[in-house]
């Protein structure tokens, strides 16, 4: 073989060197573009969000049947984080051979998570204010505007690029809740003062805006402080990182709510509230427990979507809960579903469908662009190899 190699003519050597040119090598080694498929972790997180759909329903049940403690109801939305301690401990035990320190949150990421958890607790408190004053079907429609706020803040902080479809979704999800404000009695329960209704209306919008701000900031924090280098680097990061981030945010948010409960004397008022609860004392505690569990599932799913995909996808999944909340409110709470709510629901679902279609079209265009680049690189390599 060595004799053949040394006796090759200069022309053959030149053709051989051109056949292995960088362009030809890139064309041969470039991976074929794969069709977009969500990862199993994204699917798992989306399922957790859907399982947490009963959280808003149980919170409304708490208010309808006599619950009045606002900081306590806000704590229910974020206090389920201790449920994560066991799976976090198991993950650390299984990963001990790689070093537990490689699995711990970076200090700067933990600090950012604590600040964002406190901000999210304020959002939960404002949401509780709106849920106390509004029917679930109305407040859920207003919460759908969170997607629009998430898109805007993701554009500002996370570098999101708008497409015609995503812009259309933002507009529709903004117009939908505005329909509820057409006419003085649109969506307002019978016997409720207009001032109370409009206050709750504004509070729900404010809660959606604040939550829409938190989601992109979590994505930015994870991208800036949560990526490791070296052999432990993974994109997306291991799920134990997602659980730790949720636990840190939940602990910080719970501390804020406990401080508010102490100031408002909620701890002393809870036993008497349980005794006078419309569904009975036992059901009072069952509602609280399952509400905390449901909200934790929802929060954990949202955190997983932010970490494994994007904050905008997390906002999309929250918007998916809109029709689920509408159906649950009509079935279990016997809330009225009138014309303005129907129009708002159609506009919101239209915006949601517009975003999904735009995402699919964008992925298709990206795949076609990669295929064209691959074809050009291959053609260039073939031409160079055939050149004399």
N, C-alpha and C positions, 0 to 999 in steps of 0.2 A: 504493500500500500504506500510506503514511503517513496519507493522508486517511481510510482505513477504520479505522486504528488509533485516530485521535483522535475519530472520530465514534461509536465504540462506546459503548453505554449503560452506566451504572454497574452495572446488574445483570449484564450480560455480563462486565464487567471483574472483578466479584466471583467469578463462577463460574470464570472463567479462572484467577484467582489461587488458588482452592481446588483446582483441578484439578492445580496444580503444587505442592501442599503437600508438606512434608517426608515425610509418611507415604507419599504417592503416589510421590514420587521414590524413596524407599527400596524400595518394592515393585517399581518398574520396573527399578531398577538392581541389586537384590540378585541375585547369581548363583544359579542353580539348583544344589541340592546334588548333587554327583557321587558316583557309587558309588566306594567305596574300592578303589583299585588300587595295588599296590606300585610304587614308582618303578623305572626300569631300574637305578639304582645299588643299590637294595636287593636286586633279583634277582641282580645281578652279585655282590654281597657274599655272598649266601646260597650261590651256586654255588661261590665260593672256599672257604667253610667246608666244603662237601661234598668238594671236591677235596683238602682237607687232612685227610681222614679217615684216611689211611694214616700220619699222624704218630704217633699212639699205638701203632699196630701195629708200626712199625719201631723204636720205642723199646723195646717189649717184646722184639722180636727181638734187639736189642742186649744186653739183660739175660739172655735165655734162653741165648744162645750164648757167654757168658763175659764180657760187659761189666760193669764194677763201679764205674766212676768216676761218682759222683753229681753233683758240680758240673759235670762235663763233659756229662752227659746233660741237666742243666738248661739248660746253655748251648745245646745243640742246639735247644731249644724256642723260643729267642728270638734266636739269632745270625744268622738269615737276613735281617736288616734291610738289609745292603749291597745286596741285590738291588733295593731300592727307589731307590737313588741315581740310576740311569740314568733311570727314568721321572720322578723328581722334577726332574732336570736338563732333560729334554725339556719338562716343563710350565713351568718357569721360562723357557726359551728361547721357547716359544710365547706366553707371557704377558708378554714383556718390554715390549711397547708400552703395557701398562697399569701398568707399574712392578713390578719384582721385589719391592720392599718391601711391596707390597699382597698378595703371595702368601706371604710369610714368616710363620711362626708368631709370635704375640705373645710377648714374653719371659716373661710370667707363665704363659702356657699351656705354653711349652717347659719352664719350671721345674716346673710341676705334672706334665707328662708324664715328666720324669726321676724324680721321686719315685715316681710310680705304676709306672714301669718297674722300679725297684728292688724295690718291693713285689711286683710280678708275678714277678720272678726268685725271690724267696723262695717264692712259691706253686709255681713250677716245680720248685724243689728238693724241696719236700715231696711233690709229685706223683711225682717220680722215686723217692723213698723208698718210696712206696706201690706204684709199678709194679714195683719190684724184688722186692717180697715177694708180690704178688698176681698171679693170672692176669689177662689183659687183659679177659676177660668180666666178672670181678668188679670190677676197678677202674673199668671204664667204667660199670657200674651205680652205683657209689658216686659217680662224677663227675656222674651225673644229678642228684644233690642240689644241684648248683651252681645250677640254676634256682630252687630254693626259697630258697637264700641270696640270689641276685640279687634275687628278688621282695621279700624282707624288707628288704634294704639299699636297694633302690630306693624302697620305701615310706618309709624313714627319711630318706634323703638327697635323692632325686630327686622326691619328691611323688607317687609312684605310688598310685593309688586301687585298692583291691582290689574285685573283683566276686565273686559266689558261685562263678563258674567258675574264676577265678584262685586263689581261696582253696582250692577243691577240688583244683586241680592241685598247689599247694604241699603239701597234706596227703598226697596220693597219692605224690608224689615223695619225701616223707620216710619214708612207711611202706615203700615198695618196697625201699630198701636195708636197712631194719631186718629184713626177712624173711630176708636173708642171714645174719643173726646168730642165727636160730632153730636151736638145736641146736649142739653143739660142732664138728661136721664140715661145716657148711653152707658150700659153696664153697671149703673148704680143700683144697689139693692134697695128694695122698697123699705121705707122708713128710716133710711140712713141719711144723715145731713149731708148736703152738698159739700160743705167745707171739709168734713171728714173724708169723703170720697176723693176729692181733688188733692187733699194732703197725701192720702195713701197712693194716689196716682203718681204724684211727683216723687214720693219716697221710693216707689218701685223702679222708676226710671233711674233715680240716683243710685240705687243698689246695683242695677244692671250696668251702669257706667263704671262704678268702682270695681265691680267684679271683672268687667271687660278690660280694665287697666291692669289688674293683678295677673291675669293669664299671660299676656306678652312679657311682663316683667319677670315672671317665673321662667319663661323660655329664655330670656336674655341671661338671667342668673345661671341657669343650667349650662348654657353655651359658654359663658365667660369663665365660670369657676368650677363647673362640674366635669369638664373633659380632662382625662388623665393622659399622660404621655408614657411611652415605653410599653413593656409587655402587658401591663394591666389596662391599657387603653381599649375601650370598646365604644362603638357608635351603633346603636344607642347604648348608654351605660347599663350596667347590670340592674335588674329590677330592685335589688336591695337598696340602690341609690334612690330610686323612685319612692320606696317605702320610707326611707329615712327622711327624705325631703318633706313628705307628707306629714310624718310624725313631728318634725321640728315646727312646721307651720301650724299644725294642730295644737301642739303644746303652747306655743306663743299666743295663738288666738284664744285658747281656753283661759290662759292667764289674764288676758284683757277682759274677757267676759266674767271671770270670777271676781275681778276687781269691781266691775260694774254691779254685779250681784251683791257684793258686800256693801257698796254705797247705797243701793236701793233696798237693802234689807230683804232680799229675795230668799235667803236661807231660812229666815224665820217665818216667811209667808207660805212656803211650799207645803207644809203639812196641812194647813187650813185650806189651801187651794185644792189639795188632793181630796179632802173630806167633802168638799162641795162640788167636785167635778161632775159634769152631767152624765158621764158614762160609768161612774162609780170609782171608788178608790183604787181597786185592783187594776181596772182598765186604764186608769190614769198613769200608773207606773209602766204598764205594758206599752202604752202609746209613746211614752218618753223613751223607753229602751229601744223599741223598734225604730223610732224616728232617728235616734242617734246612729243606729246601725245602718239604716238606709242612707243617711247623709254621708256616712263614712265610705260606703261603697261608691257613691256618686263622686265624692272628692278624690278617692283613690283612682277611679277610672279617669277622671279629668287630668290628674297629675301624670298618669301613665301616657295619656294621649299627648300631653305637652312634651314629655321627655322623649317619647319614641316617635313622634310625628311633628306636630306644631301646635301652637296655641290657637290658631284659627280652626284647626280640626276639632280641638276641644270645644271651642265655641259652637261649632256646627253640631256636635253631639248634644250639647245643652239645648240647642234649638230643636233637635229631634224630640226632646221630651215634651215639646209643646202639645202636639196632638194627644200624647199619652196623658198628660195632665188634664186636658180638656175632657177626655172620656172618663177618667177617674172622678173628676169633679161632678160631672152630670150623673154618674151611676151611684156614687156613694154619698155625695153631699146634696144631691138633688138641686144643683144650681141651675138657674135659668140660662139657656143658650139662645140669645136673640140674634137679630139681624146684624147689628154692628160687630158682635163677636164673630159671627160667621164670616163676614167680609174680612175682618182682621186676620182670622185664621187662614183663609184662602191666600191672602197676600203674603203672610208669613211663610206658608208652605211653598208658595210660588218662589219666593226669594231663596228658600232652602234648596229647592230643586234646581234653580238657576245656578247656584253655586256649585252643586254637585256636577251638573252638566259641564260647567266651565272647567272644573278640575279634570274631568275625564278628557275633555278636548285638549287641555293643556298638556296632559301626560301623553296623549296620542301625538301631538305636534313634536314634543321632545323626542319621542321614540323615532319618529320619521326623520328628524334632523340628525340623530345619531346614525341612522341607517345610511343617510346620504353622505355623511362624513366618512363612514366606513367604506362606502362604495368608491368615493373619490380617492381615498388613501390606497385602496386596493388597485384601482385603475392606474394611479401614479406609479405604484410599485411595479406593475406589469409593464408599463411603458419604459421605465428605467431599466428593467431587466432585459427588455428586447432591444434596447439601443445598442448600436455597434460600438 
